[in-house]
Amino acid sequence: MQFHPSRSLHFPWFGGSAAILAVVLWALVPLLVAQADELPPLRLSALALLAGALGTLPMAYRRRPGAGLTRTQGGLVYLGVPLLVAGAVGACSAAFTLAPAGEAALILYTWPVLLLLTSRWLTTGRLPSSTLLGAGLAFSGAALLVAPQALTGGASGAWGGYLLAAVAALCWALYSLACQVSAWRLGERMPHLLLIASVVTGIASLILEGTIALPSAETLLITAALGLGPYGLAMLAWDRAMGDPQAHRVGHLAHTVPVLATLFLVLAGVATPDWRLPVAALLVVTGSMMASR
Protein backbone atom coordinates (compact mmCIF):
# COMPACT_ATOMS: atom_id res chain seq x y z
CA MET A 1 0.00 0.00 0.00
CA GLN A 2 1.21 3.48 -0.81
CA PHE A 3 0.31 6.43 1.36
CA HIS A 4 0.10 9.63 -0.68
CA PRO A 5 -2.43 12.40 -1.41
CA SER A 6 -5.90 11.19 -2.30
CA ARG A 7 -7.65 12.66 -5.36
CA SER A 8 -11.07 11.32 -4.53
CA LEU A 9 -12.57 14.53 -3.17
CA HIS A 10 -12.16 18.18 -4.12
CA PHE A 11 -13.66 20.13 -1.25
CA PRO A 12 -12.95 23.86 -1.17
CA TRP A 13 -10.84 23.53 1.96
CA PHE A 14 -7.37 22.27 2.65
CA GLY A 15 -6.46 19.30 4.78
CA GLY A 16 -6.07 21.34 7.96
CA SER A 17 -9.47 22.98 7.66
CA ALA A 18 -11.10 19.62 6.92
CA ALA A 19 -9.43 18.12 9.99
CA ILE A 20 -10.67 20.98 12.17
CA LEU A 21 -14.23 20.46 10.95
CA ALA A 22 -14.04 16.73 11.69
CA VAL A 23 -12.55 17.33 15.14
CA VAL A 24 -15.27 19.81 16.11
CA LEU A 25 -18.02 17.45 14.98
CA TRP A 26 -16.43 14.48 16.77
CA ALA A 27 -16.18 16.53 19.94
CA LEU A 28 -19.99 16.64 19.97
CA VAL A 29 -20.23 12.84 20.24
CA PRO A 30 -20.22 12.54 24.08
CA LEU A 31 -22.92 15.21 24.40
CA LEU A 32 -25.13 13.72 21.69
CA VAL A 33 -24.71 10.16 22.98
CA ALA A 34 -25.63 11.32 26.50
CA GLN A 35 -28.80 12.97 25.20
CA ALA A 36 -29.81 9.84 23.27
CA ASP A 37 -29.49 7.46 26.22
CA GLU A 38 -33.00 6.19 25.52
CA LEU A 39 -31.47 3.92 22.88
CA PRO A 40 -29.07 1.04 23.67
CA PRO A 41 -25.52 1.58 22.33
CA LEU A 42 -25.59 -0.71 19.28
CA ARG A 43 -29.07 0.42 18.21
CA LEU A 44 -27.97 4.04 18.52
CA SER A 45 -24.85 3.30 16.46
CA ALA A 46 -26.80 1.51 13.72
CA LEU A 47 -29.31 4.36 13.31
CA ALA A 48 -26.57 7.01 13.42
CA LEU A 49 -24.55 5.21 10.75
CA LEU A 50 -27.67 4.89 8.60
CA ALA A 51 -28.26 8.64 8.90
CA GLY A 52 -24.60 9.21 8.00
CA ALA A 53 -24.93 7.04 4.90
CA LEU A 54 -28.00 8.95 3.71
CA GLY A 55 -26.44 12.30 4.55
CA THR A 56 -23.19 11.67 2.66
CA LEU A 57 -24.93 10.35 -0.46
CA PRO A 58 -25.28 13.73 -2.24
CA MET A 59 -21.80 14.85 -1.11
CA ALA A 60 -19.84 11.85 -2.45
CA TYR A 61 -18.67 11.98 -6.02
CA ARG A 62 -19.43 9.29 -8.56
CA ARG A 63 -16.68 6.80 -9.22
CA ARG A 64 -14.44 7.86 -12.08
CA PRO A 65 -13.29 5.60 -14.91
CA GLY A 66 -10.31 3.53 -13.84
CA ALA A 67 -11.18 3.73 -10.17
CA GLY A 68 -11.96 0.01 -9.93
CA LEU A 69 -10.50 -2.21 -7.23
CA THR A 70 -8.89 -5.60 -7.38
CA ARG A 71 -10.62 -8.45 -5.59
CA THR A 72 -8.28 -8.11 -2.60
CA GLN A 73 -8.69 -4.34 -2.48
CA GLY A 74 -12.46 -4.69 -2.76
CA GLY A 75 -12.53 -7.05 0.20
CA LEU A 76 -10.44 -4.68 2.29
CA VAL A 77 -12.54 -1.66 1.34
CA TYR A 78 -16.07 -3.09 1.41
CA LEU A 79 -15.57 -5.50 4.29
CA GLY A 80 -12.57 -4.38 6.30
CA VAL A 81 -13.34 -0.65 6.40
CA PRO A 82 -17.04 -1.05 7.36
CA LEU A 83 -16.00 -3.44 10.13
CA LEU A 84 -13.55 -0.82 11.40
CA VAL A 85 -16.25 1.87 11.32
CA ALA A 86 -18.82 -0.39 12.98
CA GLY A 87 -16.29 -1.40 15.62
CA ALA A 88 -15.26 2.18 16.31
CA VAL A 89 -18.78 3.62 16.56
CA GLY A 90 -20.36 0.69 18.38
CA ALA A 91 -17.50 0.21 20.85
CA CYS A 92 -17.40 3.96 21.52
CA SER A 93 -21.12 4.15 22.35
CA ALA A 94 -20.95 1.06 24.54
CA ALA A 95 -17.82 2.28 26.33
CA PHE A 96 -19.54 5.49 27.44
CA THR A 97 -22.41 3.37 28.74
CA LEU A 98 -20.38 0.77 30.66
CA ALA A 99 -17.60 2.97 32.06
CA PRO A 100 -17.33 6.48 33.52
CA ALA A 101 -17.22 8.86 30.57
CA GLY A 102 -14.04 10.64 31.63
CA GLU A 103 -12.02 7.49 32.18
CA ALA A 104 -13.31 5.86 28.99
CA ALA A 105 -12.49 9.01 27.01
CA LEU A 106 -8.91 8.95 28.27
CA ILE A 107 -8.48 5.51 26.70
CA LEU A 108 -10.52 6.27 23.56
CA TYR A 109 -8.55 9.38 22.68
CA THR A 110 -5.28 7.50 22.49
CA TRP A 111 -6.17 6.83 18.82
CA PRO A 112 -4.58 10.07 17.54
CA VAL A 113 -1.33 9.03 19.24
CA LEU A 114 -1.52 5.62 17.54
CA LEU A 115 -2.25 7.31 14.20
CA LEU A 116 0.54 9.83 14.63
CA LEU A 117 3.21 7.29 15.48
CA THR A 118 2.15 4.79 12.82
CA SER A 119 1.75 7.39 10.06
CA ARG A 120 5.12 8.97 10.79
CA TRP A 121 6.78 5.56 10.84
CA LEU A 122 5.21 4.59 7.49
CA THR A 123 6.13 7.87 5.78
CA THR A 124 9.65 8.43 7.18
CA GLY A 125 10.70 5.07 8.60
CA ARG A 126 11.64 6.59 11.94
CA LEU A 127 10.20 8.33 14.99
CA PRO A 128 12.04 11.57 15.82
CA SER A 129 12.31 12.54 19.45
CA SER A 130 10.31 15.73 18.76
CA THR A 131 7.41 13.61 17.49
CA LEU A 132 7.45 11.39 20.57
CA LEU A 133 7.80 14.33 22.95
CA GLY A 134 5.12 16.39 21.19
CA ALA A 135 2.67 13.49 21.11
CA GLY A 136 3.22 12.86 24.81
CA LEU A 137 2.76 16.53 25.66
CA ALA A 138 -0.44 16.81 23.60
CA PHE A 139 -1.88 13.69 25.18
CA SER A 140 -1.00 14.96 28.66
CA GLY A 141 -3.31 17.90 28.02
CA ALA A 142 -6.21 15.53 27.40
CA ALA A 143 -5.21 13.39 30.36
CA LEU A 144 -5.22 16.43 32.64
CA LEU A 145 -8.99 16.72 32.20
CA VAL A 146 -9.82 13.25 33.43
CA ALA A 147 -6.85 12.09 35.53
CA PRO A 148 -8.11 13.59 38.84
CA GLN A 149 -11.42 11.76 38.57
CA ALA A 150 -9.68 8.54 37.61
CA LEU A 151 -7.24 8.79 40.53
CA THR A 152 -9.83 9.65 43.15
CA GLY A 153 -12.48 7.28 41.85
CA GLY A 154 -10.19 4.37 41.13
CA ALA A 155 -10.78 1.99 38.28
CA SER A 156 -14.50 1.84 39.10
CA GLY A 157 -14.54 -1.81 38.10
CA ALA A 158 -15.79 -1.00 34.57
CA TRP A 159 -13.17 -3.07 32.80
CA GLY A 160 -15.54 -4.00 29.97
CA GLY A 161 -16.01 -0.32 29.12
CA TYR A 162 -12.27 0.33 29.22
CA LEU A 163 -11.61 -2.61 26.88
CA LEU A 164 -14.26 -1.36 24.44
CA ALA A 165 -12.73 2.13 24.53
CA ALA A 166 -9.35 0.61 23.62
CA VAL A 167 -10.98 -1.32 20.75
CA ALA A 168 -12.59 1.89 19.48
CA ALA A 169 -9.24 3.71 19.65
CA LEU A 170 -7.55 1.00 17.60
CA CYS A 171 -10.37 1.00 15.03
CA TRP A 172 -10.26 4.78 14.57
CA ALA A 173 -6.47 4.74 14.11
CA LEU A 174 -6.65 1.96 11.50
CA TYR A 175 -9.53 3.70 9.72
CA SER A 176 -7.52 6.93 9.52
CA LEU A 177 -4.61 5.02 8.01
CA ALA A 178 -6.96 3.48 5.44
CA CYS A 179 -8.03 7.00 4.42
CA GLN A 180 -4.43 7.67 3.35
CA VAL A 181 -4.48 4.91 0.71
CA SER A 182 -5.39 6.96 -2.36
CA ALA A 183 -6.26 3.96 -4.54
CA TRP A 184 -9.12 3.03 -2.19
CA ARG A 185 -10.88 6.39 -2.68
CA LEU A 186 -12.91 6.01 0.49
CA GLY A 187 -14.50 9.44 0.21
CA GLU A 188 -16.52 8.66 -2.91
CA ARG A 189 -17.46 5.24 -1.47
CA MET A 190 -18.45 6.63 1.93
CA PRO A 191 -22.25 6.18 1.64
CA HIS A 192 -21.87 2.50 0.79
CA LEU A 193 -19.30 1.93 3.53
CA LEU A 194 -21.46 3.60 6.18
CA LEU A 195 -24.52 1.67 5.01
CA ILE A 196 -22.66 -1.65 5.29
CA ALA A 197 -21.41 -0.64 8.75
CA SER A 198 -24.98 0.25 9.74
CA VAL A 199 -26.25 -3.17 8.64
CA VAL A 200 -23.45 -4.95 10.54
CA THR A 201 -24.14 -2.95 13.69
CA GLY A 202 -27.91 -3.42 13.32
CA ILE A 203 -27.54 -7.20 13.11
CA ALA A 204 -25.33 -7.17 16.19
CA SER A 205 -27.94 -5.04 17.96
CA LEU A 206 -30.76 -7.47 17.17
CA ILE A 207 -28.68 -10.39 18.42
CA LEU A 208 -27.33 -8.77 21.59
CA GLU A 209 -29.98 -6.17 22.46
CA GLY A 210 -33.15 -7.66 21.00
CA THR A 211 -36.05 -5.52 19.86
CA ILE A 212 -37.11 -2.29 21.55
CA ALA A 213 -39.99 0.14 21.33
CA LEU A 214 -39.79 2.99 18.83
CA PRO A 215 -37.82 5.84 20.46
CA SER A 216 -39.24 9.32 20.88
CA ALA A 217 -39.07 11.90 18.10
CA GLU A 218 -36.51 13.92 20.08
CA THR A 219 -34.20 10.91 20.40
CA LEU A 220 -34.54 10.21 16.67
CA LEU A 221 -33.60 13.82 15.88
CA ILE A 222 -30.53 13.60 18.13
CA THR A 223 -29.57 10.31 16.48
CA ALA A 224 -29.95 11.88 13.04
CA ALA A 225 -27.73 14.79 14.10
CA LEU A 226 -25.16 12.31 15.39
CA GLY A 227 -25.16 10.49 12.06
CA LEU A 228 -25.21 13.51 9.75
CA GLY A 229 -22.47 15.34 11.68
CA PRO A 230 -19.85 13.19 13.46
CA TYR A 231 -20.52 10.05 11.40
CA GLY A 232 -21.39 11.73 8.10
CA LEU A 233 -19.83 15.03 7.18
CA ALA A 234 -16.94 14.49 9.61
CA MET A 235 -16.03 11.20 7.93
CA LEU A 236 -15.80 12.92 4.53
CA ALA A 237 -13.79 15.78 6.02
CA TRP A 238 -11.39 13.40 7.77
CA ASP A 239 -10.93 11.44 4.54
CA ARG A 240 -9.92 14.71 2.86
CA ALA A 241 -7.57 15.56 5.71
CA MET A 242 -5.89 12.14 5.67
CA GLY A 243 -5.36 12.49 1.90
CA ASP A 244 -3.36 15.66 2.44
CA PRO A 245 0.43 15.46 1.90
CA GLN A 246 0.85 16.60 5.51
CA ALA A 247 -1.62 14.09 6.95
CA HIS A 248 0.80 13.17 9.72
CA ARG A 249 0.67 16.82 10.82
CA VAL A 250 -3.06 17.57 10.56
CA GLY A 251 -3.66 14.34 12.47
CA HIS A 252 -2.34 16.11 15.56
CA LEU A 253 -5.52 18.21 15.61
CA ALA A 254 -7.38 15.12 16.80
CA HIS A 255 -5.71 15.63 20.18
CA THR A 256 -8.06 18.59 20.73
CA VAL A 257 -11.16 16.36 20.66
CA PRO A 258 -11.29 15.66 24.44
CA VAL A 259 -10.70 19.35 25.21
CA LEU A 260 -13.49 20.49 22.89
CA ALA A 261 -15.77 17.70 24.10
CA THR A 262 -15.32 18.89 27.68
CA LEU A 263 -15.98 22.49 26.62
CA PHE A 264 -19.24 21.48 24.92
CA LEU A 265 -20.30 19.55 28.02
CA VAL A 266 -19.58 22.62 30.16
CA LEU A 267 -21.56 24.92 27.87
CA ALA A 268 -24.46 22.46 27.96
CA GLY A 269 -24.38 22.42 31.75
CA VAL A 270 -23.43 18.75 31.95
CA ALA A 271 -19.94 19.36 33.38
CA THR A 272 -18.57 21.98 35.77
CA PRO A 273 -15.75 24.23 34.45
CA ASP A 274 -12.44 24.59 36.29
CA TRP A 275 -8.86 25.77 35.72
CA ARG A 276 -7.81 22.56 33.96
CA LEU A 277 -9.63 23.35 30.69
CA PRO A 278 -7.43 26.29 29.50
CA VAL A 279 -4.26 24.58 30.77
CA ALA A 280 -5.17 21.40 28.88
CA ALA A 281 -5.87 23.39 25.70
CA LEU A 282 -2.43 25.06 25.96
CA LEU A 283 -0.71 21.70 26.39
CA VAL A 284 -2.56 20.24 23.40
CA VAL A 285 -1.70 23.14 21.07
CA THR A 286 1.95 23.26 22.18
CA GLY A 287 2.40 19.52 21.86
CA SER A 288 0.76 19.45 18.42
CA MET A 289 3.03 22.21 17.14
CA MET A 290 6.10 20.44 18.52
CA ALA A 291 5.15 17.10 16.99
CA SER A 292 4.48 18.75 13.61
CA ARG A 293 8.06 19.87 13.17
C-alpha positions, 0 to 999 in steps of 0.5 A: 500500500502506498500512502500519498495524497488522495484525489477522490474529493475536491472540497474547497478547503485544505487538509487542515481545515477539513481536519478541524471540521471533523474534530469539532463534529467528533467533539460533539459525540459525548454530548449527543450520545448522552442525550440519546441514552433512551437507545441502547448503544448498538441500536444508537450506532446503527441508526446514526450510521444509517443517517450518515450514509443517507447524509453523505450520499449527495456529497460523495462523487461518482466513481471515475473511470479507472477507479476500480479495485482488485478483488483483494482491495475490494474485500479490504474496502467493502468488508474491512473498512465497514468493520472498522467503522462499525467497531469504532462507533459501536464500541465507543457508544458502549464504552460510554455506557459501561464505564465512567465517561471521563475514564473511557475518554482517556483511553478512547482518545489515544487513537490520535497518538496511535495514528501519529506514530504509525503514520510517521513511521510509514512515511519516514521510517523513523520516529524523531524525538520531537514527534514522541515528545510532542505526542506525549505533551499533547496527550497529557493535556487531554489526560489532565482533564480526566486524571483527577477523577480517575485517581480519586475514583479508582478503576471503578470496576468498569473493565468491559467499558475500558476494553471497548474504549481501547478497541474503538481507539484502535479501530479509529487509528486503522480507519484513519490510516486506510483513508491515506491509501489513495487507490481506495478512494474512500470518500466517494465510497463513503455512503456504501461503507457507512450503510454496510457498517450500519447493517453490521451494527444493526444485526449485532444489535438485534442479536445482543440487544433484542427488539425495543420500542420505537424511540421518541421523536426527540431521540430520533432527531438527536440520532440523526444529528449524530449520524449527519455530523460526526458520522457523516460530514466528519467522515468525509472531512477526515478522509480529505484531511488524511489524503493531504500530503501533511496528513501526519501533521493535521492528524495532531488536531485530533488531540483537541477532541477531548478538550473540545468535548469537555468544553461542549459539556460545560456549555451544555451544563453537563460538566462543571468548568475549572482551571484545567480546561485552559491549561489542557488546551495550551498543552494540546496546542503546544504539543501538536506544534512540537510534533508537527516539526 
